[in-house]
Amino acid sequence: MAGVLVAAPRTTDIRIKEVRHSYENYMYRTPIKFGGTVLDRVTLINVDVVVALPNGKTQRGFGSMPLGNIWAYPSKTMSYDETLGAMKELADRIRKITADYNETAHPVDINHVLEPAYLKAAAEISKKLKEPIPKLATLVVASAFDAAIHDAFGKIHNRSTYATYGPDLMAHDLSHYLGKEFKGEYLQQYVNKTPKPAMPLYHLVGAVDPVFPEEVKKPVGDGLPEHLAEWIVYSGLTHIKIKLNGEDLKWDLERILAVNKVAEATQAKRKVAKWYYSLDFNEKCPNVGYLIDMLRQLKQKSPAGFERIQYIEQPTKRDLKADRANVMHEAAKLRPVVIDESLTELESLLLAREMGYTGAALKACKGQAQALLMAAAAQKFKMFLCVQDLTCPGASLIHSAGIAAHVPTVAAIEANSRQYCPAANKGWDKKFPGMFDIRDGLCRTSQILKLGLGAVA
């Protein structure tokens, strides 16, 4: 990539000097089911970089992310180990591409230039695979490298990464990335320099998680809650995300009603009058009619339960171009409908708007640069925004929560590693107690105050 210029060199720009990556493996405390697959483990990719300013000053940066291959690289012909192996091979290529980039630039511009090379590497590796590496999987692998570079950039300028998106440090306004209607606007206009002090936590009820006490067949016995009512009390929950099947309307409806029944009884004891749900189908609904029918039945059976739904995630297939018939205009009149798996670039956001989607789910695992650019576009278009994680533990949760805490219109945080993978949070929970041990329903994002992305000093 040497010789590819993104703008005239600036004294504030960085050059990448070193790039290293490694992995950590963890078993889940309890399995999680999504997209029809039950998952019991996670592999984290950790990235360390060293960057330098033109004056020779150097700085380290760190990024981490679950590889999430079941979500990012779903396959009916390749095993878990095969898709994970393909993503690891891609990580090796991305490390080399990133290390070989010799120009100085802002991290957003570095990612803007390198992403096509990352995608080309994925395509080359895919030639020998049963199924090609999806763009989403490429973004997930690259996200930890992008995070490390952004982290180092903030630190080398002695500020939060979220305060590095103005004209003093960026060579381009947003029109360079998002089109002429953004001319004269900078990313900083859509990103707060300081985090919100606290944000409501969205707790996940997975498709195989016990809702009622009698559903606990084999207690984990580690001192953490075993079923939904215990979690509501333990964490002081006011926001609950419900994973659904999408292929069995009766089951989905009964699942929501069951969660609502437990929540109503438990919140009454706690004297809590207001709480919220989000619904996540992981693109399994056969069509939009399924979603509308289910929502109407829910409203009839439980008007209060229906009213508690804040938004709905990705009800139908992630490939919007191949699924143009499933427009969301009528469904979005009932509740905001957001894209998640579909959101891989500006084009998909614009297509989603055209198809009736009214919101977008931002994810750190798609890259810091992409998440914030999509946040800016969505705010400009007055779309509903939420931030979802990928069962992110440790530094990756700090990163994900940081995005939620610095994007003005995001109102809540999803953070479910405390449920499924607390082992990966050990050490981090001592440094950031209000981020990992939630007792009043709030994630203390005021603790994201260190330089860079805020996870590692």
C-alpha positions as CSV (number, residue, x, y, z in Angstrom):
1,M,0.0,0.0,0.0
2,A,3.0,2.3,0.0
3,G,2.5,5.4,-2.2
4,V,-1.3,5.6,-1.7
5,L,-1.9,9.1,-0.4
6,V,-5.1,10.2,1.4
7,A,-4.3,13.9,1.7
8,A,-1.4,16.3,2.0
9,P,0.7,15.3,5.0
10,R,-0.2,17.0,8.3
11,T,2.0,17.3,11.4
12,T,-0.9,15.7,13.4
13,D,-1.1,12.6,11.2
14,I,0.3,9.3,12.2
15,R,2.3,6.6,10.5
16,I,1.9,2.9,11.6
17,K,5.3,1.5,12.9
18,E,4.3,-1.9,14.3
19,V,1.3,-4.2,14.3
20,R,0.9,-7.4,16.3
21,H,-2.1,-9.6,17.0
22,S,-2.9,-12.5,19.3
23,Y,-5.9,-14.5,20.4
24,E,-7.7,-15.5,23.6
25,N,-10.3,-18.3,23.9
26,Y,-13.1,-18.6,26.5
27,M,-16.0,-20.9,27.1
28,Y,-19.3,-19.4,27.8
29,R,-20.9,-19.6,31.3
30,T,-24.1,-20.6,29.6
31,P,-24.8,-21.1,25.8
32,I,-26.4,-18.4,23.7
33,K,-28.6,-19.0,20.7
34,F,-29.0,-16.7,17.8
35,G,-29.7,-17.2,14.1
36,G,-30.7,-20.8,14.8
37,T,-27.3,-21.7,16.2
38,V,-26.3,-22.4,19.8
39,L,-22.9,-21.1,20.7
40,D,-20.8,-21.9,23.8
41,R,-17.4,-20.3,23.2
42,V,-15.7,-17.2,21.9
43,T,-12.3,-16.3,20.4
44,L,-11.0,-12.7,20.9
45,I,-8.6,-11.1,18.6
46,N,-6.3,-8.6,20.4
47,V,-4.2,-6.1,18.4
48,D,-1.3,-4.0,19.6
49,V,0.1,-1.2,17.4
50,V,2.8,1.5,17.6
51,V,2.2,4.7,15.7
52,A,4.4,7.8,15.2
53,L,3.9,11.4,14.4
54,P,6.2,13.1,11.8
55,N,8.2,14.6,14.6
56,G,9.2,11.1,15.8
57,K,7.0,10.9,18.9
58,T,5.6,7.3,19.2
59,Q,2.6,5.8,21.0
60,R,1.1,2.4,21.6
61,G,-2.5,1.5,21.0
62,F,-4.7,-1.5,21.8
63,G,-7.9,-3.0,20.2
64,S,-9.8,-6.1,21.0
65,M,-12.9,-7.8,19.5
66,P,-14.7,-11.1,19.5
67,L,-14.4,-12.7,16.1
68,G,-18.0,-13.7,16.2
69,N,-17.8,-16.1,13.2
70,I,-21.3,-17.6,13.8
71,W,-22.8,-14.2,13.4
72,A,-20.4,-12.6,10.9
73,Y,-19.8,-15.7,8.7
74,P,-22.8,-18.0,8.9
75,S,-22.4,-21.1,6.8
76,K,-24.3,-24.3,6.1
77,T,-21.4,-26.0,4.5
78,M,-18.5,-24.9,6.7
79,S,-17.9,-25.8,10.3
80,Y,-17.3,-23.4,13.2
81,D,-13.6,-24.2,13.1
82,E,-13.4,-23.7,9.4
83,T,-15.0,-20.2,9.4
84,L,-13.0,-19.2,12.4
85,G,-9.8,-20.5,10.7
86,A,-10.7,-18.4,7.6
87,M,-11.1,-15.3,9.7
88,K,-7.8,-16.0,11.4
89,E,-6.0,-16.4,8.1
90,L,-7.6,-13.1,7.0
91,A,-6.3,-11.5,10.3
92,D,-2.8,-12.5,9.2
93,R,-3.2,-10.8,5.9
94,I,-4.8,-7.7,7.5
95,R,-1.9,-7.4,9.9
96,K,0.6,-7.3,7.0
97,I,-1.5,-4.9,4.9
98,T,-1.8,-2.6,7.8
99,A,1.9,-2.8,8.8
100,D,3.0,-2.2,5.2
101,Y,1.0,1.0,4.9
102,N,3.7,3.7,5.0
103,E,1.8,7.0,4.6
104,T,0.8,9.4,7.4
105,A,-2.9,10.0,7.9
106,H,-5.8,10.3,10.4
107,P,-7.2,6.9,11.5
108,V,-10.5,7.4,9.6
109,D,-8.5,8.0,6.4
110,I,-6.2,5.0,7.1
111,N,-9.3,2.8,7.3
112,H,-10.8,4.4,4.3
113,V,-7.8,3.6,2.2
114,L,-7.1,0.1,3.6
115,E,-10.6,-1.3,3.6
116,P,-10.6,-2.1,-0.1
117,A,-7.3,-4.0,0.4
118,Y,-8.7,-5.9,3.3
119,L,-11.7,-6.9,1.1
120,K,-9.4,-7.9,-1.7
121,A,-7.4,-10.2,0.7
122,A,-10.7,-11.8,1.8
123,A,-11.6,-12.5,-1.8
124,E,-8.3,-14.1,-2.5
125,I,-8.5,-16.3,0.6
126,S,-12.1,-17.2,-0.4
127,K,-11.0,-18.8,-3.7
128,K,-10.0,-22.0,-1.7
129,L,-13.1,-22.0,0.6
130,K,-16.5,-23.6,0.2
131,E,-18.2,-20.3,0.9
132,P,-16.6,-16.8,0.5
133,I,-15.7,-14.7,3.5
134,P,-18.6,-12.1,3.8
135,K,-17.9,-8.4,3.9
136,L,-19.3,-8.4,7.4
137,A,-16.7,-10.9,8.6
138,T,-13.9,-8.9,7.0
139,L,-15.1,-5.8,8.9
140,V,-15.2,-7.8,12.2
141,V,-11.6,-9.0,11.7
142,A,-10.4,-5.5,10.7
143,S,-12.2,-3.8,13.6
144,A,-9.6,-4.7,16.3
145,F,-6.8,-3.3,14.1
146,D,-8.9,-0.1,13.4
147,A,-9.6,0.2,17.2
148,A,-5.9,0.0,18.1
149,I,-5.0,2.7,15.6
150,H,-7.8,5.0,16.9
151,D,-6.7,4.3,20.4
152,A,-3.1,5.2,19.7
153,F,-4.1,8.3,17.8
154,G,-6.1,9.7,20.8
155,K,-3.3,8.9,23.2
156,I,-0.6,10.5,21.0
157,H,-2.6,13.7,21.0
158,N,-3.3,13.5,24.8
159,R,-7.0,13.3,24.4
160,S,-10.0,10.9,24.1
161,T,-10.2,9.4,20.7
162,Y,-13.8,10.8,20.6
163,A,-12.2,14.3,20.6
164,T,-10.1,13.7,17.5
165,Y,-12.8,14.1,14.8
166,G,-12.7,17.9,14.2
167,P,-11.0,20.0,11.5
168,D,-7.9,20.5,13.7
169,L,-7.0,16.8,13.2
170,M,-9.0,15.6,10.1
171,A,-7.9,16.5,6.6
172,H,-11.4,16.0,5.1
173,D,-15.0,17.0,6.0
174,L,-17.7,14.3,5.9
175,S,-18.5,14.9,2.2
176,H,-15.3,12.9,1.4
177,Y,-16.8,9.8,3.0
178,L,-20.6,10.4,2.9
179,G,-21.4,12.6,-0.1
180,K,-21.9,16.2,-1.0
181,E,-24.9,16.8,1.4
182,F,-22.3,16.6,4.2
183,K,-20.0,19.3,2.7
184,G,-18.6,21.6,5.4
185,E,-19.6,19.2,8.2
186,Y,-17.1,17.3,10.3
187,L,-17.5,14.0,12.2
188,Q,-17.1,15.9,15.5
189,Q,-20.5,17.6,15.0
190,Y,-22.1,14.1,15.4
191,V,-19.8,12.7,18.2
192,N,-19.6,14.1,21.7
193,K,-16.1,14.7,23.1
194,T,-17.2,13.4,26.6
195,P,-19.3,10.4,27.4
196,K,-22.8,10.5,28.9
197,P,-22.3,9.7,32.7
198,A,-24.6,6.7,32.7
199,M,-26.8,4.8,30.3
200,P,-29.5,2.1,30.7
201,L,-28.3,-1.5,30.2
202,Y,-30.1,-3.8,27.7
203,H,-30.0,-7.3,29.2
204,L,-30.3,-10.2,26.8
205,V,-32.8,-13.0,27.1
206,G,-31.4,-15.6,24.6
207,A,-33.6,-18.2,22.9
208,V,-32.4,-20.9,25.3
209,D,-32.2,-18.8,28.5
210,P,-34.5,-19.8,31.4
211,V,-37.3,-17.3,31.8
212,F,-39.1,-19.1,34.6
213,P,-37.4,-20.7,37.6
214,E,-38.6,-24.2,36.6
215,E,-36.8,-23.9,33.3
216,V,-33.5,-24.1,35.1
217,K,-32.6,-27.7,34.6
218,K,-28.9,-27.6,35.6
219,P,-28.0,-24.6,37.7
220,V,-24.6,-23.0,37.0
221,G,-24.1,-22.4,40.7
222,D,-21.6,-19.6,40.4
223,G,-23.4,-17.0,42.4
224,L,-24.8,-15.2,39.3
225,P,-28.6,-15.3,38.5
226,E,-30.0,-18.4,37.0
227,H,-33.2,-17.1,35.4
228,L,-34.9,-13.8,34.3
229,A,-36.5,-12.7,37.5
230,E,-33.3,-13.1,39.4
231,W,-31.4,-11.1,36.8
232,I,-34.0,-8.3,36.9
233,V,-33.5,-8.0,40.7
234,Y,-29.7,-8.5,40.6
235,S,-29.0,-5.9,37.9
236,G,-32.0,-3.6,38.5
237,L,-33.0,-4.1,34.9
238,T,-35.3,-1.6,33.0
239,H,-34.3,-2.7,29.4
240,I,-34.6,-6.3,28.1
241,K,-33.7,-7.6,24.7
242,I,-35.6,-10.7,23.6
243,K,-34.0,-13.1,21.0
244,L,-36.7,-14.7,18.9
245,N,-37.0,-17.6,16.4
246,G,-38.4,-15.9,13.4
247,E,-39.6,-19.3,12.0
248,D,-42.3,-20.1,14.5
249,L,-44.8,-17.3,15.1
250,K,-46.5,-19.1,18.0
251,W,-43.2,-19.7,19.8
252,D,-42.1,-16.1,19.3
253,L,-45.4,-14.7,20.6
254,E,-45.4,-17.0,23.6
255,R,-41.8,-16.1,24.3
256,I,-42.5,-12.3,24.5
257,L,-45.6,-12.9,26.6
258,A,-43.5,-15.1,29.0
259,V,-40.8,-12.5,29.4
260,N,-43.5,-9.8,29.9
261,K,-45.3,-12.0,32.5
262,V,-42.1,-12.4,34.5
263,A,-41.1,-8.8,34.1
264,E,-44.5,-7.5,35.2
265,A,-44.5,-9.6,38.3
266,T,-40.9,-8.8,39.2
267,Q,-41.1,-5.1,38.5
268,A,-44.3,-4.8,40.5
269,K,-42.4,-6.1,43.5
270,R,-39.6,-3.6,42.9
271,K,-42.2,-0.9,42.4
272,V,-40.8,-0.1,38.9
273,A,-43.4,1.3,36.6
274,K,-41.6,1.8,33.4
275,W,-39.3,-0.6,31.4
276,Y,-38.6,-1.5,27.8
277,Y,-38.1,-4.4,25.4
278,S,-36.3,-4.7,22.1
279,L,-36.9,-7.7,19.7
280,D,-34.2,-9.4,17.7
281,F,-35.0,-11.9,15.0
282,N,-31.5,-12.2,13.7
283,E,-32.9,-12.0,10.1
284,K,-35.0,-15.2,10.5
285,C,-38.5,-13.9,9.7
286,P,-39.5,-15.3,6.3
287,N,-41.1,-12.0,5.3
288,V,-42.3,-8.7,6.8
289,G,-45.9,-10.1,7.0
290,Y,-44.7,-12.5,9.7
291,L,-43.4,-9.5,11.8
292,I,-46.6,-7.4,11.3
293,D,-48.8,-10.4,12.1
294,M,-46.9,-11.1,15.3
295,L,-46.9,-7.5,16.5
296,R,-50.6,-7.2,15.9
297,Q,-51.3,-10.4,17.8
298,L,-49.0,-9.2,20.6
299,K,-50.9,-5.9,20.8
300,Q,-54.2,-7.8,21.1
301,K,-53.0,-10.2,23.8
302,S,-50.9,-7.7,25.8
303,P,-51.3,-4.0,24.9
304,A,-48.9,-3.1,27.7
305,G,-46.3,-5.5,26.5
306,F,-46.5,-4.2,23.0
307,E,-46.1,-0.6,24.2
308,R,-42.9,-1.5,26.0
309,I,-41.2,-2.5,22.7
310,Q,-38.6,0.3,21.9
311,Y,-37.4,-1.1,18.6
312,I,-37.0,-4.2,16.4
313,E,-33.7,-5.5,15.0
314,Q,-33.1,-7.0,11.5
315,P,-36.3,-9.1,11.1
316,T,-35.5,-10.4,7.6
317,K,-32.5,-11.4,5.5
318,R,-29.3,-9.3,5.7
319,D,-28.9,-9.2,1.9
320,L,-31.2,-6.2,1.2
321,K,-30.5,-6.2,-2.5
322,A,-31.6,-9.8,-2.9
323,D,-34.6,-9.2,-0.6
324,R,-36.1,-6.0,-2.0
325,A,-39.7,-7.3,-1.6
326,N,-39.5,-7.2,2.2
327,V,-39.9,-3.5,2.7
328,M,-40.5,-2.3,6.3
329,H,-42.8,0.8,5.8
330,E,-45.8,-0.8,7.4
331,A,-43.9,-2.5,10.2
332,A,-42.0,0.7,11.0
333,K,-45.3,2.5,11.6
334,L,-45.8,0.1,14.6
335,R,-42.2,0.3,16.0
336,P,-38.8,1.5,14.7
337,V,-37.1,-1.2,12.7
338,V,-33.3,-1.1,12.5
339,I,-30.8,-2.8,10.3
340,D,-27.9,-4.7,12.0
341,E,-26.3,-7.4,9.9
342,S,-27.1,-5.5,6.7
343,L,-25.2,-2.4,7.7
344,T,-21.8,-2.7,6.1
345,E,-21.4,0.6,4.3
346,L,-23.2,3.9,3.4
347,E,-24.9,2.2,0.4
348,S,-26.6,-0.3,2.6
349,L,-27.8,2.4,5.0
350,L,-29.3,4.3,2.1
351,L,-31.0,1.2,0.7
352,A,-32.4,0.4,4.1
353,R,-34.0,3.9,4.3
354,E,-35.5,3.4,0.9
355,M,-36.9,0.0,2.0
356,G,-38.6,1.5,5.0
357,Y,-36.1,0.8,7.8
358,T,-36.2,3.7,10.3
359,G,-33.1,3.0,12.4
360,A,-29.6,1.4,12.5
361,A,-27.7,-0.6,15.0
362,L,-24.1,0.6,15.4
363,K,-21.5,-2.0,16.3
364,A,-17.8,-1.6,17.4
365,C,-17.1,-4.9,15.6
366,K,-17.7,-3.2,12.3
367,G,-14.9,-0.7,13.1
368,Q,-14.6,2.6,14.9
369,A,-14.4,4.6,11.7
370,Q,-17.4,2.9,10.1
371,A,-19.5,3.0,13.3
372,L,-19.0,6.8,13.7
373,L,-19.5,7.6,10.0
374,M,-22.8,5.6,10.0
375,A,-23.8,7.4,13.2
376,A,-23.3,10.7,11.5
377,A,-25.3,9.7,8.4
378,A,-28.1,8.2,10.5
379,Q,-28.3,11.4,12.6
380,K,-28.4,13.5,9.5
381,F,-31.3,11.4,8.2
382,K,-33.0,11.5,11.6
383,M,-32.9,7.7,12.0
384,F,-33.3,5.9,15.3
385,L,-29.9,4.7,16.6
386,C,-28.9,1.9,19.0
387,V,-25.6,0.3,19.8
388,Q,-25.4,-3.5,19.9
389,D,-22.4,-5.6,21.1
390,L,-21.2,-9.0,20.0
391,T,-21.1,-10.4,23.6
392,C,-18.1,-8.1,23.9
393,P,-15.9,-8.6,27.0
394,G,-13.1,-6.6,28.5
395,A,-11.6,-3.9,26.2
396,S,-14.1,-4.6,23.5
397,L,-17.0,-3.8,25.8
398,I,-15.3,-0.5,26.8
399,H,-15.0,0.2,23.1
400,S,-18.6,-0.6,22.3
401,A,-20.0,1.3,25.3
402,G,-17.8,4.2,24.4
403,I,-19.5,4.5,21.0
404,A,-22.9,4.4,22.7
405,A,-21.8,7.0,25.3
406,H,-20.4,9.4,22.7
407,V,-23.1,9.3,20.0
408,P,-25.7,11.8,21.2
409,T,-28.9,10.1,20.2
410,V,-28.1,6.6,21.5
411,A,-30.1,6.0,24.7
412,A,-29.1,2.6,26.0
413,I,-26.2,0.1,26.0
414,E,-26.2,-3.6,25.2
415,A,-23.6,-5.5,27.3
416,N,-24.2,-9.2,27.7
417,S,-20.7,-10.6,28.4
418,R,-21.5,-10.3,32.1
419,Q,-24.2,-12.9,31.5
420,Y,-22.4,-15.3,29.1
421,C,-18.7,-14.8,29.5
422,P,-17.8,-13.2,32.8
423,A,-14.5,-15.1,32.8
424,A,-13.2,-12.8,30.1
425,N,-14.1,-9.7,32.2
426,K,-11.8,-10.7,35.1
427,G,-9.5,-7.8,35.9
428,W,-11.5,-5.4,33.8
429,D,-14.4,-5.6,36.3
430,K,-12.0,-4.2,39.0
431,K,-10.8,-1.3,36.8
432,F,-14.3,-0.5,35.6
433,P,-16.8,-1.8,38.2
434,G,-19.7,0.3,37.0
435,M,-19.3,-1.1,33.5
436,F,-19.2,-4.8,34.3
437,D,-21.2,-5.2,37.6
438,I,-24.5,-3.6,37.0
439,R,-26.9,-3.4,40.0
440,D,-29.2,-0.4,39.3
441,G,-29.8,-1.0,35.6
442,L,-27.2,1.6,34.6
443,C,-23.8,1.3,32.9
444,R,-21.5,3.9,34.3
445,T,-20.0,5.2,31.1
446,S,-18.5,8.1,33.1
447,Q,-15.7,5.7,33.8
448,I,-14.6,5.9,30.1
449,L,-12.3,8.8,30.8
450,K,-8.8,7.6,29.9
451,L,-7.0,8.7,26.8
452,G,-7.6,7.0,23.5
453,L,-10.6,4.6,23.5
454,G,-10.5,4.6,27.3
455,A,-9.8,0.9,28.1
456,V,-6.0,0.7,28.4
457,A,-3.8,3.5,29.8
